Amino acid sequence: MKLQPTSILNQNVNYIYKHNEVYSLTKRLYVQAKRRPALLIAGIIQPLLWLILFGSLFQNAPIGFFITNLKYNVFLSPGIIVFTCFSGAINAGLPMMFDREFGFLNRILVSPIISRDCLLFSSICFITSVTVMQTLSIILFSIITTKHIIYLSNLIIILLIIVLITLSIASVSICLGFILPGHIEFLALIFIINLPTLFSSTALAPLSFMPSWLQILASLNPLTYAIESIRYAYIQNPIYYIHNIWMNLNILDNLAILSFICLICFYYTRQMISHKSY
């Protein structure tokens, strides 16, 4: 048997302990979700209502009214997909907030955990898996209702964008869960930013239909780039470009922007959790 330095052995042990910590906290979140399935069901029903109501509202719009040879319900589906993952990710900090108020978070912090990163990683793993499941349900419903086929390669692009936007929004939500004083303030902030964020994107209408001031807000909104990227993959048009008021972008440019935003949000949230005292 080959002997290894103590530092290497300690690193291996720490890795195993970190993995167990993340696994245990993630399992706890799944148990909570199993006991409160109404939240998961509501996360699917709400976007479905948006898709049905808005799709029905503009179903008689002429073909090509928004984009050439594209019906409105097909145009709307990518926006509802992103709205689904946004709504799920923005609530990621709520369990952390309740743990703070009930004192469970303090018990975790005083326990002999290897790193506080397990708090962030467990929440990210849970909310990402739940959001992907909810989004796949919306995609399946959209395919059935619109009879619009999505190829496997395009579906992979859609899932990648969903993961990126979920990681970004969930990181910000978890950061707010540590900063805000209570769940009342947290819920109030969610109610304030939820719909304005949706309406200041291209989820419901293209940039050309917006006033100039709203076009600026939509071009600064990260959801716009996620929606337009999914719309690119959804309509299967290789010459489709993502527009903002300054330039035209392709799918790789949008993925780079979303990845950069995701890294920034994740990094600062991790730094905040590691150094914040209670």
Secondary structure as GFF3:
##gff-version 3
##sequence-region A 1 278
A	DSSP	alpha_helix	6	35	.	.	.	ID=ss1
A	DSSP	alpha_helix	37	57	.	.	.	ID=ss2
A	DSSP	alpha_helix	72	90	.	.	.	ID=ss3
A	DSSP	alpha_helix	94	102	.	.	.	ID=ss4
A	DSSP	alpha_helix	104	110	.	.	.	ID=ss5
A	DSSP	alpha_helix	117	146	.	.	.	ID=ss6
A	DSSP	alpha_helix	152	179	.	.	.	ID=ss7
A	DSSP	alpha_helix	183	199	.	.	.	ID=ss8
A	DSSP	three_ten_helix	207	209	.	.	.	ID=ss9
A	DSSP	alpha_helix	212	220	.	.	.	ID=ss10
A	DSSP	alpha_helix	222	235	.	.	.	ID=ss11
A	DSSP	beta_strand	242	243	.	.	.	ID=ss12
A	DSSP	beta_strand	248	249	.	.	.	ID=ss13
A	DSSP	alpha_helix	251	275	.	.	.	ID=ss14
###
